[in-house]
């Protein structure tokens, strides 16, 4: 059963995380909770994953309090993050951008367009 209040595919195991990065060159992964800073980011991601412009991007969520979240929480990119969610953008398995706290659609699409242009 999904742990987060979103229709995004949720990563809840090491195998799922490894498969995600191995099979998808462009990944936006939002690691958060069911809270007021995270839910709007999930909503934007749900909208964007239906947009043909971003069909080449894998949009996924990860529960922050799940053991698999160590893959995100332990990144040097997130070391000084104070607010949830932690959102990581992977290009060919490497981190190309990372943000914390709430992000709006314009902020998210700016990162997607910069790093994942089709």
CORDALIN-V809389 format. One line per field, one symbol per residue. phi: phi as a letter, one per 20 degrees, with the letter a starting at -180 (. if undefined). burial: b if it has 9 or more other C-alpha atoms within 8 Angstrom, else e. A space follows every 50 residues. Layout:
BEGIN
phi->???
burial->???
END
This chain:
BEGIN
phi->.gedebeffdecbffffffgffdcfccddddbcecfeegffgfffffffe egfdfededccbffeegffgfefefgfdgdfddeeedddddlndfdabcc mfcegffffffgffdcgf
burial->eeebeeebebbbeeebbeebbbebbbbbbbbbbeeebbbbbbbbbbeebe eeebbebbbbbbbbeeebbeebeeeeebeeeeebbbbbbbbbeebbebeb bbbbeeebeebbeeebee
END
